[in-house]
């Protein structure tokens, strides 16, 4: 396992407005995560900017996904969102406990969420998605025309609040200052402008094309 990069997750004094616009000063001041194509570590054709914050109730994640061809039609919870444009968050609250959470968020605010007791369950992620994170909040903003490949879109953004009380591994507690979790954020981009049709990217420097490969993930340090 390579040396893990640390992302400094800043504390915010007041709750964020979950509207998908990401215009609060707290978002502006937060560190920006850069995305890479797995294995080659090249810069993706479709750029993604992501940031993470937290308060006493929520872990906030914000994405801005530059996208010439925004596609999303699934609306039911735990749909196969990875078959269309989507962003993902893999969150492992304990360095020692093997359990982790997978979240996916589409441009139309569709949520896929799963709790995996360990990486051995990655082949059973559909079964694991029967778990839902109670209290999660999500907002989105689209600058473009959804599901219309005849023109060029600009971007879509997602803002999400994951409640700490909704994560059973925490047993009701909130993260302490300087506590470290393991995480990475990822994206599936489908586009008529991409000759491979689908582009995968992640803020982790993944050595495989497996988004469940948390050996390459980053540290999330609560500041």
MITI-701010 format. One line per 10 residues: their letters; for each residue x, y, z of N, C-alpha, C, O. Coordinates in nm, 3 decimals. Atoms other than C-alpha are relative to their C-alpha. Layout:
residues N
a = X/Y/Z/X/Y/Z/X/Y/Z/X/Y/Z | ...
END
This chain:
residues 223
xxxxxxxxxx = 0.084/-0.120/0.000/0.000/0.000/0.000/0.087/0.124/0.000/0.179/0.137/0.081 | -0.076/-0.123/0.010/0.135/0.339/-0.101/-0.033/0.093/0.116/-0.134/0.077/0.184 | 0.024/-0.101/-0.102/0.165/0.631/0.138/-0.129/0.074/-0.032/-0.147/0.121/-0.145 | 0.128/-0.063/0.025/-0.183/0.780/0.178/0.010/0.152/0.004/0.070/0.209/0.095 | 0.013/-0.145/0.001/-0.245/1.141/0.083/-0.107/0.040/0.101/-0.207/-0.030/0.116 | 0.094/-0.048/-0.101/-0.427/1.340/0.354/-0.081/0.116/-0.056/-0.025/0.213/-0.107 | 0.087/-0.111/0.032/-0.728/1.556/0.276/-0.047/0.063/0.130/-0.102/-0.005/0.216 | 0.039/-0.071/-0.120/-0.792/1.821/0.541/-0.146/0.044/-0.010/-0.180/0.130/-0.090 | 0.143/-0.026/0.001/-1.165/1.829/0.611/-0.033/0.105/0.106/-0.020/0.078/0.225 | 0.022/-0.113/-0.091/-1.260/2.164/0.766/-0.138/-0.004/0.063/-0.235/-0.050/0.002
xxxxxxxxxx = 0.125/-0.011/-0.075/-1.531/2.221/1.026/-0.070/0.130/-0.037/-0.006/0.234/-0.052 | 0.078/-0.120/0.028/-1.814/2.465/0.947/-0.090/0.029/0.120/-0.145/-0.062/0.182 | 0.073/-0.041/-0.120/-1.991/2.665/1.218/-0.151/-0.003/-0.016/-0.224/-0.015/0.082 | 0.145/0.000/0.021/-2.335/2.672/1.058/-0.033/-0.092/-0.116/0.048/-0.108/-0.208 | 0.038/0.096/0.105/-2.525/2.424/0.839/0.002/0.064/-0.139/-0.027/0.182/-0.155 | -0.001/-0.046/0.138/-2.488/2.454/0.464/-0.139/-0.015/-0.061/-0.218/-0.100/-0.019 | 0.125/0.011/0.075/-2.781/2.510/0.230/0.020/-0.104/-0.110/0.099/-0.083/-0.202 | -0.023/0.111/0.093/-2.808/2.182/0.037/-0.084/0.021/-0.125/-0.192/-0.036/-0.140 | 0.072/-0.032/0.122/-2.913/2.319/-0.302/0.079/-0.036/-0.126/0.030/-0.018/-0.238 | -0.080/0.040/0.115/-2.633/2.192/-0.526/0.079/0.113/-0.064/0.150/0.089/-0.162
xxxxxxxxxx = -0.065/-0.114/0.066/-2.498/2.539/-0.604/0.142/0.024/0.053/0.226/0.077/-0.020 | -0.136/-0.006/-0.057/-2.192/2.530/-0.370/0.055/0.143/0.000/0.170/0.166/-0.039 | -0.043/-0.140/0.006/-2.175/2.908/-0.332/0.036/0.058/0.136/0.069/0.177/0.144 | -0.037/-0.053/-0.131/-2.107/2.940/0.043/0.152/0.022/0.009/0.229/-0.045/-0.061 | -0.142/-0.028/-0.019/-1.772/3.082/0.156/0.075/-0.125/0.047/0.191/-0.145/0.011 | -0.066/0.121/-0.050/-1.697/2.753/0.332/0.044/-0.091/-0.115/0.152/-0.148/-0.110 | -0.040/0.080/0.116/-1.698/2.570/-0.002/0.117/0.065/-0.073/0.210/-0.002/-0.117 | -0.106/-0.072/0.071/-1.481/2.838/-0.157/0.135/-0.022/0.068/0.237/-0.034/0.001 | -0.125/0.011/-0.075/-1.220/2.802/0.119/0.050/-0.143/0.014/0.167/-0.164/0.049 | -0.040/0.140/-0.020/-1.213/2.420/0.127/0.099/-0.045/-0.107/0.102/0.008/-0.218
xxxxxxxxxx = -0.095/0.056/0.095/-0.937/2.220/-0.040/-0.074/-0.068/-0.114/-0.179/-0.130/-0.093 | 0.059/0.063/0.117/-1.015/2.101/-0.392/0.072/-0.131/-0.031/0.195/-0.137/-0.033 | -0.055/0.130/0.037/-0.967/1.736/-0.485/0.009/-0.010/-0.152/-0.086/0.022/-0.224 | -0.024/0.021/0.143/-0.820/1.661/-0.828/-0.031/-0.146/-0.035/-0.005/-0.236/0.044 | 0.036/0.136/0.041/-0.942/1.358/-1.023/0.096/-0.052/-0.107/0.151/0.025/-0.186 | -0.090/0.067/0.094/-0.737/1.106/-1.223/-0.070/-0.122/-0.060/-0.159/-0.181/0.000 | 0.046/0.125/0.059/-0.810/0.822/-1.462/0.074/-0.115/0.068/0.196/-0.108/0.082 | -0.067/0.112/-0.066/-0.739/0.489/-1.285/0.111/-0.060/-0.087/0.102/-0.064/-0.210 | -0.117/0.068/0.057/-0.407/0.316/-1.363/0.091/0.096/-0.077/0.208/0.110/-0.041 | -0.085/-0.090/0.079/-0.282/0.567/-1.622/0.028/0.130/0.074/0.130/0.195/0.050
xxxxxxxxxx = -0.008/-0.124/-0.078/-0.338/0.861/-1.381/0.002/0.124/-0.088/0.051/0.230/-0.047 | 0.010/-0.115/0.089/-0.398/1.087/-1.678/-0.114/0.092/0.044/-0.199/0.053/0.124 | 0.106/-0.095/-0.029/-0.617/1.395/-1.657/-0.125/-0.039/-0.081/-0.115/-0.058/-0.202 | 0.122/0.039/0.073/-0.978/1.306/-1.748/-0.041/0.105/-0.103/-0.008/0.223/-0.090 | 0.057/-0.093/0.097/-1.147/1.460/-2.051/-0.106/0.087/0.068/-0.117/0.206/0.039 | 0.104/-0.072/-0.073/-1.434/1.558/-1.821/0.052/0.031/0.141/0.065/-0.059/0.224 | -0.061/-0.041/-0.127/-1.294/1.756/-1.528/-0.102/-0.005/0.114/-0.219/0.025/0.094 | 0.083/0.003/-0.119/-1.433/1.711/-1.178/0.070/0.074/0.112/0.190/0.056/0.134 | -0.049/-0.066/-0.120/-1.387/1.934/-0.874/-0.084/-0.048/0.117/-0.207/-0.051/0.108 | 0.075/0.048/-0.116/-1.482/1.799/-0.531/0.062/0.054/0.128/0.183/0.077/0.135
xxxxxxxxxx = -0.044/-0.051/-0.129/-1.461/1.925/-0.173/-0.082/-0.067/0.109/-0.193/-0.114/0.084 | 0.068/0.063/-0.112/-1.555/1.792/0.170/0.010/0.091/0.122/0.115/0.150/0.149 | 0.008/-0.077/-0.123/-1.663/1.971/0.489/-0.080/-0.081/0.102/-0.137/-0.185/0.069 | 0.085/0.067/-0.099/-1.832/1.871/0.814/-0.042/0.097/0.109/0.021/0.200/0.131 | 0.040/-0.070/-0.121/-2.023/2.001/1.114/-0.039/-0.106/0.103/0.001/-0.221/0.090 | 0.034/0.096/-0.106/-2.173/1.836/1.422/-0.100/-0.106/-0.045/-0.118/-0.207/0.023 | 0.103/0.094/0.045/-2.440/1.657/1.219/0.037/-0.073/-0.129/0.008/-0.191/-0.145 | -0.016/0.053/0.135/-2.322/1.602/0.862/0.145/-0.002/-0.047/0.228/0.080/-0.007 | -0.114/-0.004/0.089/-2.035/1.509/0.639/-0.052/0.054/-0.132/-0.138/-0.008/-0.195 | 0.045/-0.064/0.123/-2.081/1.742/0.342/0.098/-0.031/-0.113/0.219/-0.020/-0.095
xxxxxxxxxx = -0.083/0.022/0.118/-1.954/1.651/-0.004/-0.059/0.081/-0.115/-0.179/0.075/-0.140 | 0.042/-0.079/0.115/-1.970/1.885/-0.302/0.078/-0.039/-0.124/0.201/-0.051/-0.120 | -0.062/0.033/0.129/-1.900/1.794/-0.664/-0.043/0.103/-0.104/-0.159/0.145/-0.107 | 0.035/-0.069/0.125/-1.885/2.005/-0.978/0.059/-0.081/-0.115/0.180/-0.101/-0.123 | -0.039/0.091/0.107/-1.875/1.785/-1.287/-0.018/0.068/-0.135/-0.130/0.086/-0.181 | 0.008/-0.060/0.133/-1.791/1.951/-1.617/-0.035/-0.111/-0.099/0.026/-0.218/-0.098 | 0.061/0.109/0.075/-1.987/1.758/-1.878/-0.069/0.057/-0.124/-0.160/0.139/-0.112 | 0.061/-0.047/0.124/-2.074/1.818/-2.242/-0.130/-0.072/-0.033/-0.207/-0.026/-0.118 | 0.115/0.084/0.034/-2.345/1.551/-2.242/-0.055/-0.062/0.129/-0.016/-0.174/0.164 | 0.049/0.042/-0.130/-2.537/1.516/-1.914/-0.114/-0.100/-0.018/-0.213/-0.072/-0.085
xxxxxxxxxx = 0.099/0.107/0.018/-2.733/1.190/-1.888/-0.040/-0.059/0.136/0.046/-0.099/0.213 | 0.051/0.065/-0.122/-2.953/1.062/-1.603/-0.151/-0.014/-0.011/-0.222/0.086/-0.025 | 0.145/0.024/0.006/-3.297/0.902/-1.614/-0.051/-0.080/0.119/-0.170/-0.076/0.149 | 0.045/0.082/-0.113/-3.305/0.667/-1.313/-0.041/0.090/0.117/0.028/0.187/0.150 | 0.050/-0.082/-0.111/-3.508/0.807/-1.025/-0.024/-0.079/0.128/-0.037/-0.018/0.234 | 0.029/0.079/-0.119/-3.567/0.518/-0.784/0.126/-0.022/0.083/0.236/-0.040/0.029 | -0.110/0.027/-0.093/-3.346/0.471/-0.476/0.064/-0.134/-0.033/-0.005/-0.233/-0.057 | -0.080/0.120/0.026/-3.070/0.215/-0.536/-0.017/-0.055/-0.141/0.003/-0.174/-0.164 | -0.007/0.038/0.140/-3.116/0.209/-0.914/0.146/-0.024/-0.038/0.237/0.010/0.038 | -0.136/0.025/0.047/-2.812/0.101/-1.117/0.057/0.132/-0.055/0.078/0.147/-0.175
xxxxxxxxxx = -0.038/-0.136/0.039/-2.693/0.462/-1.120/0.132/0.006/-0.075/0.155/0.101/-0.150 | -0.130/0.001/0.066/-2.344/0.368/-1.244/-0.013/-0.024/-0.151/0.086/-0.016/-0.223 | 0.021/0.018/0.142/-2.499/0.296/-1.586/-0.021/0.133/-0.072/-0.032/0.137/-0.195 | 0.014/-0.134/0.055/-2.540/0.673/-1.637/0.096/0.093/0.074/0.175/0.046/0.157 | -0.086/-0.095/-0.069/-2.364/0.989/-1.522/-0.024/-0.006/0.151/-0.139/-0.002/0.196 | 0.014/0.012/-0.145/-2.294/0.961/-1.150/0.133/0.032/0.067/0.239/0.013/0.008 | -0.118/-0.013/-0.086/-2.050/1.056/-0.875/-0.015/-0.095/0.117/-0.126/-0.131/0.155 | 0.001/0.100/-0.105/-1.952/0.820/-0.596/0.089/0.043/0.116/0.185/0.119/0.099 | -0.083/-0.021/-0.119/-1.813/0.835/-0.243/0.015/-0.134/0.072/-0.085/-0.199/0.104 | -0.031/0.120/-0.077/-1.644/0.542/-0.070/0.059/0.046/0.132/0.162/0.113/0.135
xxxxxxxxxx = -0.035/-0.054/-0.132/-1.617/0.607/0.304/0.019/-0.114/0.099/-0.071/-0.194/0.121 | -0.036/0.102/-0.099/-1.444/0.386/0.560/0.036/0.071/0.130/0.148/0.121/0.144 | -0.023/-0.082/-0.120/-1.477/0.544/0.906/0.109/-0.049/0.093/0.156/0.027/0.178 | -0.103/0.053/-0.089/-1.223/0.317/1.076/0.115/-0.058/-0.081/0.094/-0.127/-0.181 | -0.116/0.056/0.068/-0.870/0.233/0.970/0.007/-0.150/0.023/0.053/-0.225/-0.064 | -0.013/0.141/-0.036/-0.895/-0.103/1.145/-0.124/-0.084/-0.032/-0.111/-0.201/-0.070 | 0.123/0.074/0.031/-1.260/-0.202/1.096/-0.014/-0.011/-0.152/-0.001/0.090/-0.221 | 0.006/0.016/0.146/-1.307/-0.347/0.743/-0.125/0.056/-0.065/-0.130/0.067/-0.187 | 0.125/-0.047/0.056/-1.660/-0.209/0.699/0.012/0.137/-0.065/0.087/0.223/-0.018 | -0.001/-0.131/0.066/-1.723/0.079/0.459/-0.133/0.022/-0.071/-0.213/-0.070/-0.085
xxxxxxxxxx = 0.124/-0.041/0.064/-2.001/0.267/0.280/0.028/0.045/-0.142/0.130/0.107/-0.171 | -0.005/-0.049/0.138/-2.061/0.329/-0.088/-0.124/0.085/-0.026/-0.237/0.041/-0.001 | 0.109/-0.090/0.038/-2.272/0.624/-0.201/0.017/0.040/-0.146/0.129/0.062/-0.192 | 0.000/-0.050/0.137/-2.367/0.724/-0.555/-0.110/0.105/-0.012/-0.219/0.089/0.043 | 0.092/-0.111/0.015/-2.539/1.048/-0.656/-0.008/0.041/-0.145/0.095/0.068/-0.208 | 0.017/-0.034/0.140/-2.686/1.129/-0.997/-0.039/0.146/-0.017/-0.074/0.211/0.082 | 0.039/-0.140/0.022/-2.757/1.468/-1.157/-0.144/0.030/0.037/-0.179/0.145/0.063 | 0.142/-0.021/-0.035/-3.129/1.416/-1.082/-0.028/-0.042/0.144/-0.142/-0.072/0.180 | 0.008/0.022/-0.144/-3.060/1.351/-0.711/-0.040/-0.143/0.038/-0.089/-0.166/0.148 | 0.024/0.140/-0.033/-3.103/0.973/-0.728/0.117/-0.052/0.083/0.233/-0.026/0.051
xxxxxxxxxx = -0.101/0.049/-0.094/-2.918/0.798/-0.446/0.010/-0.152/-0.007/-0.092/-0.222/-0.004 | -0.030/0.142/-0.024/-2.757/0.456/-0.438/0.089/-0.003/0.123/0.191/0.065/0.127 | -0.085/0.009/-0.119/-2.622/0.366/-0.095/0.006/-0.145/0.047/-0.093/-0.218/0.040 | -0.023/0.139/-0.042/-2.477/0.044/0.042/0.098/-0.001/0.115/0.190/0.080/0.121 | -0.096/0.026/-0.107/-2.303/-0.078/0.355/0.064/-0.135/-0.027/-0.006/-0.236/-0.036 | -0.075/0.122/0.027/-2.032/-0.338/0.289/0.082/-0.035/0.123/0.168/0.043/0.163 | -0.076/0.037/-0.119/-1.899/-0.525/0.594/0.150/-0.013/-0.023/0.228/0.002/0.071 | -0.141/0.005/0.036/-1.566/-0.570/0.411/0.010/0.000/-0.151/-0.091/-0.009/-0.220 | -0.019/-0.001/0.145/-1.415/-0.560/0.063/-0.039/-0.132/-0.064/-0.060/-0.139/-0.185 | 0.042/0.129/0.054/-1.506/-0.927/0.025/-0.144/0.004/-0.049/-0.186/-0.084/-0.124
xxxxxxxxxx = 0.141/-0.010/0.037/-1.866/-0.812/-0.020/-0.019/0.081/-0.129/-0.133/0.104/-0.169 | 0.015/-0.086/0.117/-1.793/-0.603/-0.330/-0.077/-0.069/-0.113/-0.140/-0.003/-0.195 | 0.075/0.073/0.102/-1.939/-0.879/-0.549/-0.148/-0.012/0.036/-0.228/-0.059/-0.045 | 0.138/0.009/-0.046/-2.261/-0.856/-0.347/-0.055/0.138/0.034/-0.137/0.154/0.125 | 0.035/-0.138/-0.034/-2.305/-0.479/-0.353/-0.150/0.025/-0.016/-0.205/0.110/0.055 | 0.144/-0.019/0.015/-2.665/-0.505/-0.475/-0.072/-0.046/0.126/-0.164/0.020/0.173 | 0.058/0.048/-0.126/-2.753/-0.712/-0.169/0.029/0.099/0.112/-0.057/0.126/0.196 | -0.038/-0.095/-0.105/-2.565/-0.464/0.050/-0.076/0.131/-0.010/-0.085/0.205/0.087 | 0.070/-0.126/0.019/-2.767/-0.177/-0.097/-0.140/-0.001/0.063/-0.211/0.100/0.059 | 0.128/0.002/-0.073/-3.074/-0.292/0.098/0.007/0.093/0.122/-0.096/0.138/0.172
xxxxxxxxxx = -0.019/-0.100/-0.106/-2.926/-0.072/0.372/-0.017/0.139/-0.060/0.034/0.165/-0.170 | 0.013/-0.139/0.042/-3.025/0.296/0.340/0.050/0.091/0.112/0.028/0.064/0.230 | -0.047/-0.099/-0.096/-2.863/0.592/0.511/-0.115/0.096/0.031/-0.149/0.181/-0.051 | 0.113/-0.084/-0.040/-3.149/0.756/0.699/0.045/0.145/0.021/0.147/0.171/0.084 | -0.026/-0.142/-0.024/-3.155/1.135/0.690/0.093/0.066/-0.098/0.126/0.184/-0.081 | -0.090/-0.061/0.097/-2.927/1.192/0.393/-0.074/0.108/-0.078/-0.192/0.091/-0.111 | 0.061/-0.110/0.075/-2.995/1.520/0.210/0.085/0.029/-0.123/0.207/0.017/-0.119 | -0.071/-0.019/0.126/-2.905/1.606/-0.149/-0.063/0.111/-0.081/-0.185/0.127/-0.083 | 0.046/-0.102/0.092/-2.930/1.896/-0.389/0.083/-0.006/-0.127/0.198/-0.051/-0.123 | -0.075/0.002/0.126/-2.828/1.932/-0.753/-0.032/0.123/-0.082/-0.134/0.188/-0.063
xxxxxxxxxx = 0.018/-0.111/0.093/-2.787/2.197/-1.019/0.055/-0.043/-0.135/0.164/-0.100/-0.142 | -0.042/0.040/0.135/-2.763/2.140/-1.395/0.007/0.124/-0.087/-0.090/0.198/-0.101 | -0.015/-0.107/0.100/-2.625/2.392/-1.641/0.013/-0.068/-0.136/0.123/-0.103/-0.179 | 0.003/0.071/0.126/-2.727/2.236/-1.967/-0.139/-0.058/-0.019/-0.230/-0.029/0.058 | 0.127/0.065/0.028/-3.009/2.030/-2.116/0.016/-0.149/0.026/0.092/-0.217/-0.042 | -0.012/0.138/-0.043/-3.053/1.694/-1.950/-0.051/-0.096/-0.108/-0.156/-0.075/-0.168 | 0.038/0.109/0.091/-3.063/1.383/-2.173/-0.028/0.048/-0.143/-0.120/0.000/-0.209 | 0.010/-0.050/0.137/-3.022/1.576/-2.498/0.141/0.013/-0.056/0.212/0.110/-0.026 | -0.136/0.001/0.053/-2.704/1.492/-2.688/0.017/0.086/-0.125/0.124/0.088/-0.184 | -0.009/-0.081/0.120/-2.784/1.730/-2.973/0.070/0.133/0.023/0.106/0.203/-0.072
xxxxxxxxxx = -0.072/-0.123/-0.032/-2.621/2.022/-2.791/0.108/-0.030/0.101/0.120/-0.143/0.148 | -0.108/0.016/-0.097/-2.325/2.076/-2.558/-0.040/0.063/0.132/-0.077/0.180/0.137 | 0.028/-0.049/-0.134/-2.386/2.109/-2.185/0.127/0.057/0.061/0.235/0.051/0.002 | -0.116/-0.060/-0.067/-2.157/2.282/-1.935/0.043/-0.079/0.124/0.157/-0.126/0.131 | -0.037/0.076/-0.119/-2.167/2.112/-1.594/-0.125/-0.034/0.080/-0.232/0.022/0.058 | 0.101/0.027/-0.102/-2.375/1.959/-1.317/0.071/-0.008/0.133/0.187/-0.049/0.141 | -0.062/0.001/-0.132/-2.313/1.990/-0.947/-0.091/-0.069/0.101/-0.214/-0.065/0.090 | 0.071/0.074/-0.105/-2.411/1.785/-0.644/0.050/0.050/0.135/0.170/0.072/0.154 | -0.033/-0.035/-0.138/-2.421/1.886/-0.277/-0.077/-0.097/0.088/-0.198/-0.112/0.075 | 0.063/0.104/-0.081/-2.491/1.619/-0.019/0.043/0.013/0.145/0.157/0.049/0.175
xxxxxxxxxx = -0.030/0.006/-0.143/-2.510/1.596/0.359/-0.026/-0.142/0.049/-0.141/-0.187/0.051 | 0.012/0.136/-0.052/-2.444/1.248/0.500/-0.002/0.009/0.153/0.099/0.049/0.212 | 0.008/-0.015/-0.146/-2.564/1.237/0.864/0.086/-0.104/0.071/0.082/-0.223/0.039 | -0.083/0.094/-0.076/-2.320/1.085/1.107/-0.087/-0.103/0.073/-0.047/-0.219/0.086 | 0.087/0.093/-0.070/-2.612/0.931/1.297/-0.056/-0.108/-0.092/-0.108/-0.209/-0.045 | 0.047/0.099/0.096/-2.705/0.747/0.977/0.102/-0.105/-0.037/0.073/-0.195/-0.115 | -0.108/0.096/0.029/-2.374/0.557/0.967/0.015/-0.093/0.120/0.070/-0.051/0.222 | 0.004/0.089/-0.118/-2.409/0.252/1.196/0.137/-0.029/0.061/0.145/-0.058/0.180 | -0.133/0.027/-0.055/-2.032/0.202/1.234/0.041/0.105/0.104/0.128/0.078/0.187 | -0.036/-0.106/-0.095/-2.016/0.531/1.429/-0.070/-0.016/0.134/-0.028/0.042/0.234
xxxxxxxxxx = 0.075/0.026/-0.124/-2.270/0.411/1.688/-0.044/0.131/0.069/-0.037/0.144/0.191 | 0.056/-0.124/-0.052/-2.414/0.761/1.727/0.099/0.112/0.027/0.057/0.222/0.062 | -0.098/-0.105/-0.031/-2.090/0.953/1.772/0.032/0.083/-0.124/-0.001/0.044/-0.236 | -0.051/-0.082/0.109/-1.941/1.230/1.559/0.153/-0.008/0.000/0.211/-0.038/0.104 | -0.146/0.013/0.003/-1.577/1.234/1.444/0.069/0.103/0.089/0.025/0.217/0.100 | -0.080/-0.087/-0.086/-1.320/1.381/1.682/0.099/0.079/-0.084/0.133/0.039/-0.195 | -0.104/-0.077/0.067/-1.070/1.647/1.586/0.124/-0.087/-0.023/0.166/-0.162/0.065 | -0.119/0.074/0.042/-0.771/1.497/1.401/-0.025/-0.149/-0.025/0.067/-0.224/-0.056 | 0.033/0.139/0.034/-0.956/1.167/1.354/0.018/-0.020/-0.151/-0.005/0.071/-0.230 | -0.021/0.031/0.142/-0.875/0.995/1.025/-0.089/-0.113/-0.046/-0.100/-0.217/0.019
xxxxxxxxxx = 0.074/0.103/0.070/-1.103/0.801/0.795/0.071/-0.029/-0.132/0.164/0.042/-0.171 | -0.050/0.033/0.133/-1.025/0.635/0.462/-0.113/0.026/-0.099/-0.228/-0.009/-0.073 | 0.105/-0.034/0.097/-1.211/0.755/0.152/0.060/0.020/-0.139/0.180/0.038/-0.155 | -0.029/-0.063/0.129/-1.208/0.833/-0.214/-0.131/0.030/-0.070/-0.234/-0.032/-0.042 | 0.115/-0.041/0.079/-1.450/1.000/-0.454/0.026/-0.038/-0.145/0.140/-0.035/-0.191 | -0.016/0.050/0.136/-1.514/0.876/-0.806/-0.113/0.051/-0.089/-0.210/0.110/-0.041 | 0.100/-0.046/0.096/-1.712/0.949/-1.120/-0.007/-0.092/-0.120/0.095/-0.139/-0.170 | 0.025/0.060/0.131/-1.867/0.772/-1.418/-0.054/0.112/-0.089/-0.151/0.179/-0.053 | 0.050/-0.099/0.095/-1.910/1.003/-1.718/-0.028/-0.070/-0.133/0.061/-0.130/-0.192 | 0.040/0.055/0.129/-2.104/0.888/-2.025/-0.024/0.117/-0.096/-0.090/0.215/-0.060
xxxxxxxxxx = 0.011/-0.114/0.090/-2.084/1.109/-2.332/0.019/-0.042/-0.145/0.101/-0.129/-0.175 | -0.020/0.024/0.143/-2.121/1.104/-2.710/0.130/0.066/-0.046/0.180/0.036/-0.155 | -0.123/-0.069/0.037/-1.813/1.327/-2.712/0.125/-0.075/0.045/0.237/-0.032/0.017 | -0.111/0.084/-0.045/-1.595/1.057/-2.553/0.005/-0.124/-0.089/-0.092/-0.199/-0.095 | -0.007/0.110/0.096/-1.473/0.801/-2.806/-0.010/-0.136/0.069/-0.039/-0.236/0.002 | 0.016/0.125/-0.073/-1.477/0.534/-2.533/-0.138/-0.010/0.066/-0.165/-0.107/0.137 | 0.137/-0.006/-0.052/-1.838/0.629/-2.439/-0.004/0.026/0.150/-0.083/0.109/0.196 | 0.001/-0.013/-0.145/-1.759/0.598/-2.066/0.140/0.032/0.051/0.238/-0.031/0.010 | -0.128/-0.035/-0.062/-1.482/0.763/-1.863/-0.012/-0.013/0.151/-0.105/0.041/0.211 | -0.006/0.015/-0.145/-1.394/0.665/-1.507/0.110/0.089/0.055/0.215/0.104/-0.008
xxxxxxxxxx = -0.104/-0.080/-0.064/-1.204/0.894/-1.271/-0.020/-0.003/0.151/-0.129/-0.034/0.200 | 0.002/0.004/-0.146/-1.120/0.921/-0.902/0.100/0.101/0.055/0.197/0.137/-0.011 | -0.096/-0.088/-0.066/-0.951/1.156/-0.657/0.117/-0.080/0.057/0.217/-0.021/0.100 | -0.111/0.086/-0.043/-0.734/0.857/-0.555/0.080/-0.043/-0.122/0.027/-0.054/-0.233 | -0.085/0.047/0.109/-0.442/0.744/-0.765/-0.010/-0.153/-0.006/0.078/-0.225/0.040 | 0.031/0.142/0.000/-0.593/0.404/-0.829/0.093/-0.079/-0.092/0.117/-0.040/-0.206 | -0.088/0.087/0.079/-0.360/0.128/-0.949/-0.078/-0.110/-0.071/-0.021/-0.188/-0.147 | 0.089/0.092/0.070/-0.659/-0.079/-1.066/-0.125/0.078/-0.041/-0.145/0.191/0.003 | 0.124/-0.064/0.042/-0.991/0.003/-1.234/-0.116/-0.040/0.092/-0.232/-0.039/0.051 | 0.098/0.043/-0.100/-1.174/-0.114/-0.921/-0.019/0.112/0.102/0.071/0.140/0.180
xxxxxxxxxx = 0.026/-0.109/-0.094/-1.336/0.170/-0.726/-0.007/-0.049/0.144/0.003/0.032/0.237 | 0.000/0.056/-0.135/-1.361/-0.064/-0.426/0.141/-0.029/0.052/0.157/-0.083/0.162 | -0.138/0.020/-0.042/-0.982/-0.078/-0.408/0.040/0.111/0.098/0.099/0.212/0.058 | -0.027/-0.103/-0.099/-0.946/0.117/-0.085/0.145/0.001/0.047/0.183/0.086/0.127 | -0.144/-0.004/-0.031/-0.578/0.028/-0.054/0.064/0.125/-0.058/0.165/0.173/-0.007 | -0.055/-0.119/0.065/-0.516/0.325/-0.284/-0.072/0.128/0.042/-0.042/0.236/-0.010 | 0.082/-0.115/-0.038/-0.764/0.557/-0.112/0.077/0.101/0.085/0.194/0.077/0.119 | -0.061/-0.110/-0.074/-0.689/0.878/0.080/-0.044/-0.004/0.147/-0.139/-0.073/0.183 | 0.045/-0.027/-0.136/-0.706/0.978/0.445/-0.088/0.126/-0.002/-0.059/0.224/-0.070 | 0.082/-0.117/-0.028/-0.985/1.214/0.547/0.026/0.039/0.144/-0.011/-0.034/0.236
xxx = -0.035/-0.043/-0.136/-0.861/1.411/0.847/-0.090/0.116/0.041/-0.095/0.219/-0.026 | 0.093/-0.101/-0.049/-1.115/1.612/1.048/0.077/0.107/0.078/0.145/0.076/0.176 | -0.078/-0.109/-0.057/-0.971/1.954/1.138/-0.085/0.094/0.085/-0.034/0.191/0.140
END
